[in-house]
C-alpha cells in the first residue's frame, strides 16, 4: 500500500492521469483484500472520477478535432471558390484582350484571324472544364461533410443514451444499497451486485469501443508482426469465461494448428474479444460457442460459431454498415452500441483480411475473418527468440 500511495503522489506531481487511474484501481482492490471496504469504496470512487474525467477530456478533444476539421474544409472550399473566381476574371480579361486585338488586327490575313478564334475556343473549353471539375469537388466535399456530421450526431446520440441508461441504473442500485441496506436480504444484495458488475462491464466495453472508433477516425497507425493465432484466441477465451460461466455457456476452442499470422496484435485482440462478446450476448443459457480455424492458401480463417438466436436475413447487411450502428438486445437484455462489429470489419480489413457472417435464424450464427499467414515463422522459433530477448515486443497501436 505504501508503494502504491507513493506512486500516486508521483503521478499527481507529474500529472500522469493513466498511471494515477491504474494506481487507485489497484490500491482499491488491495485495500478490499484487507477488509477495509469503506476505504476501498472511496478509492474506487476516486478511480471512477479520474477515469470519467479522462473520458470526458478525450471526448472533448474528439469533438474539437471534428469541429476543426469541418472549419478547415469550409476554409478550403472558400479558397477554391475564390481561386475559381479569379480564374474566371482572368479569362474574362483574356477575352477582352483578344477582342481588342481582333479590332486592331482586322486588316490581318484570314489565317491570323482563324488562329485567334481557335485560341479563344480552346481557352473557353479549358475554363468550362475547370469550372465543372471545381463544382464536382465542392459537391463531393459537401457530401462527405454531411455524412461525417450525420455519423457523428448519430453516434453521440447512441453513446449518450447508452451511457445514461447504464450509469443511471447503477446510480439507482447503489443508492438503494447505501441508503436502505437492511431492506434487501443478502441474496438480493448479491443479485444487485452482480447486476452492477454487468452494467459496469457493458459501460467499459462501450467506452473502449468508442475510443477505438475515435482513434480509427483520426488515422490509426498499424504495427504488424508475427503472432500465434492460437495464443490470441486462447487469451481472449480466458477473459470471456467469466461471462459465459454466468450463463452456463460452453466455450471451447478447436484450434489445433498453432499458425503464425501477420497482424497488429492489439487490433486482432479487439476483433476476437468483440466477436466472443457478441456471441455470448446472443447465446441463451446452457448454449455453446465454438472457435475453430483452418489455413486456406496464404490466409488463415478463424470462425466463431454459436447456437444462439441468429440474425434475420434482412439485418445481415446492416450489422457492418458504419452509417447504421445497428444493434439489438441479447438473450439477457444485454445492450450494445453497434460499434463493435463495425470496428471488427475496419480492423480486419486494415490487417489485409476479410470478415463475413452466416446465420440461421433461431439456430445460431458464425462470424469468420481471415488473416495473412506469416510465412517462414513458426511458434517454436518465436518462443526461443522471445526467451533470448530477440522477439518482437507487443505493440500498443490502439491501447
N, C-alpha and C positions, 0 to 999 in steps of 0.2 A: 504493500500500500504506500509505503514511504516513497518507493521508486516511482510509482505512478503519480503521486502528488507532486514530486519534484519535476517529473516530465510535464505535468500540467502547467506548473509555473513557467518552465522554459517555453512551452507552446504559447502561453499567454504573452510572454515578453517578446517572442519572435513573431507573434500573430500568425501561427500556423494552424488554421482552422481545422484542417483534416486531422492533424495529429491530436489537437485538443478534443475533437469529437471521439476519436478512437479511444483515447485515454479515459474519458469519462464513461464510455460504454464498458470498457474493460474493468475499471475500478468499481462500477456499479455491480457487475457480476461478482467480483471478488468480495465486496462487502456483503452481498447477499449470501455468499457461502458461509460467512462468519455468523450469520443470523441477524445482522442489523438491517432488517428490511426497510425500516423507515429511511435511514440514510441512503440505502441502496436505491430506494424510490426517488429520493431527492436528487441523487446523482444521475439517475436515468432521466429525470425531468430536465436537468441541465443539459444532458446529452441530446435530448429531443429538441430543446430550444436551439442549441447550436446547429443541429442538423437542419431544422426548419429554416433557420436564418441563412445557412449556406444555400439551401434550395431556393429561397426567395431571391437571394443575390444572383444566383445562376439564372433564375427565370427573368429577372430584371435585365441582366446583361443580354439575354437572348432577345427579349422584346426590343431593347435599344438597338441591337445589331440589325434586326429585321427592319426597324424604322429607318436606320441609317442607310441600309441597302435600298429601301424604297425611295428615300430622298435622293440618293446618288443616281438611281435610274432616272428619276424625274429631271435632274440637272443634265444628265447626259442627253436625254430626249430634247431638252430645250436647246442644248448646244448644237445638236444635229439639225434642229429646225432652223436655228439662226444660220448655220452653215449653208443649209439648203437655200434660205432666202438670199444670202449673199451670192451664192452661185447663180441664182435666177437673176439677181440685179446685174451681176457681171455679164450674163448672157444678153440681157436687155441692152446693156451698154455696147456690147459687141455688135448686136443687130443695128443699133443706131449708127455705129461707125461704118458698118457695111453699106447701109442705105446712103450715108453721106458720100462714101467712096463711089458708090454707083452713080450718084448725081454728078460728081466731079469727073468720073471716068466714062460718061455716056458716049464719048467720042471714040472710046477704045473699041477694039475689034470684038466680034461676037465670041471669040474663044475666051477672051478675058472675062467677058460677061458670064459665060457659061461656068467658068471656074468659080466665080464669086457665088453663083446660085448653088453650085454643088457644095461649096463650103458652108453656106447658110443652112442647107438641108441637113448636112452632117452634124452641125452644131446643135440644131434643133432636136435631132434624133437623140443625141447624147444627153441633152438636158431632160428630155422626156424619160429616157431610161434611168437617169439619176433620180428623178422625182418618183418614179414607180418603185425603184429599189428602196429609197428612203421611206416611202409610205408603207411598204411591206415590213421593213424593220420596225417601224413605230408600232404597227398593228401587232406584230409578234411580241414585242416588249410589253405592250399593254395587256395582251392575253396572259403572258407569264406572270405579270404583277397581280392581275386579278385572281389567277389560280393560287398564287402564293398567299395572298391575303385571305382567300376563301379557306384554304387549308389551315392557315394559322388560326383564324377565328373558330373554325370547327374544332380543331384540336384543343385550343384553350377552353372552349365550352365543355368538351367532354372531360378534360382533365379536372377542371373546376368542379363539375358536377360529381365526379367520382371521388375526388378528394374530400369534398364537403360531406358526402354520404358516409365515407369510411371514418373520417375524423369526428363527425357529429355522433355517429353511433358509438364510437369509442369513448367520447366525452360523456355521453349519457350513461353508459355502463359503469365507467369509473366513478361518476357522481353517485350512482346507487351503491356501489361497493364501499365508497368512503363515507358517505353521509348516513347510510342505513345498512350497515354490515350485518346487523342482527336479524334483519327481515328475511335474509336468504339463508337457507340451510347450506351446510358445507358442499353437498353435491351440486346445488345450483350455482354456488360460487365458483366451483371448478369449471362448470359449463360456461359461465360468463368469462372466466379467464381464458379458456380455450377459444372462445369467440373473439376476445380482444386480440389474442395472438394471431388468429386468422385474419382479422381486419388489418393488423399491423403488417403482416406479410403481403397482403394484397396492396396496401399503400406503398410498401417498399418496392414491390415489383413494378407498380405503376410509375413511381418516380425514377427507377432505374431505366426502364424503357424510354421514359420521356427524355432523360438526359442523354441517352444513347442516340435517340432520334435527333435531338438538337445538335449534337456533335456531328452526326452524319450530314445534316443540312449545311453545316459550315465547311464541309470538305474534309472528311475523315481520312487520316493517313493510315495506310495499311502496312504492317510489318509481318511478312510471311517467313516462316521457316518450317522445317520438317517436324511433324508431330505425330504421335501414336494415336490413331483414331480410337483404338480400344480404351486407352487411358482417358481420353477426352470423354467418351461415353460413360465409362465406369465412374469417374469422379462426379459427373452430373447425376447419375443414378443414385449414388450415395446421398447427395444433397436432397434429392427428391423423395427419398424413402420416408421421411417424417410425414409427408403429406399423403403418400399412398397408403402408409400404415393406418393413418387416421380413417381412411375409407375402406380398409381391408382389401386394397387392390394389390394384385400380384404383379410386381415389376421385375422383369428379367431381361438379361442381355444374351443374345445368341451369337455375338461376335467372337468367332474362334480364331480368325486370322488377325494378327496384330500388324495391320498395314500402316505404313507411314504415308501421311498426306502432307501436301504443301499448302499451308494456310496461316492466317492470322489466328493464333490460338484463342485470344480473348473474344474475337468476333464469333468463332465457331462454338465456343463455350456458351455464348449468349443464345445462339441458334438452338443448340441442343436443349438448353435449360428452358427456353420458351416453348419448344415443341413438347417436352415432357410435362411442363406445367399445363399446357393446353390439353394434352391427353388426360391428365389427372382430373382436370375440371369437368370434362365431358364423359368420364367413365363412371358408371354407378358403383355403389357398394359391392364388394366382392368381385369386381371386374378384373380385367387382365390387360397389361401393357407389355409389349414385347419390342425390343430393339434388335434388329438384325441388319446384316450388310453383306455385300459381296463386291468383288472387283469386276469392272467392266472395261476392258482395254486400259486406257491411261487414266481412268477415273475410278473412284471408289464410291459406291452408293450406300448411304445409310437410310434405313427406313424405321419409323416409329409407328407401330400398329397398336390400336386399342379396339376393344369390343364395346365401345360406348354408344352414344345416341346417334352418331353420324351427322352428316351435313346435307340439307336439302340441295338438290341439283341446281336450283336457281340461285343459291347463295355461294356456290363454289367459286364463281368468277369474281365475287365481291371481296373475299377474305384477304386477297393480296393487293387490293386497289388502294393506293395511298390517298385517293380522294374520298373514300368511303369511311374508313375507320370502323369497319363492320364488326360487331360483337354481339354475343348472346349470353344468357345466364347458363352456368354449369349445372350439374345434377344436384349440387348442394347450394344452389343460388350464388355460386362464385361469379364475380363480375370482373371483366377486363376492359381495357380502353380501346382495343382494336389495333394497338400499336405493335404488339408482339410479332404477329405474322408478317406485317409489313417490314419490320426490321429483319426478320429471318430472310425474306426474299432479297432485300437490299444487300445484306451481309454475305449471303451465299453467292450472289452474282458478283459482288466485289472480289470474292475469292476465286472467281473463274468457274463457278458451278451453276447448277440449276436446281430449282425446288419445284415439287409437284405434289398433288394431293389426289387420293382416290377415296371415295366414301360411299357406303351403302347405308341409307337411312335406317336407323333402328338397329344396325348390326355392327357399326364401327367405322373407323377412319384410319387411313395410312398416309402419313406425311413422309416424303422422301426428298433427299438432297444429295448432290454429288460434289466431290472434291477431287482435285488433281492429285494423282499418286506421285510421291516424291521418289523418283527412280534413283537407284544406286544407294539408297539409305535403308537400313533395317533397324528394328527396335533394339537389338542387342548392341549394335555399334553405337547407337545413340546413348545407351546406358553407360557403356565404357567411357565414351567421351565426356559424359557429364560427371562420372566419378573421378576422372582425371582433370576435371576443371576446364575441359575444352568444349563442352556442349554449349549450344546457343541458349542464352538465358531467355526466360519468358518475357515477352514484350508487354507493354501496357498501352496499347493503341487506343483502347476505349475505356480504360479503368477509371 
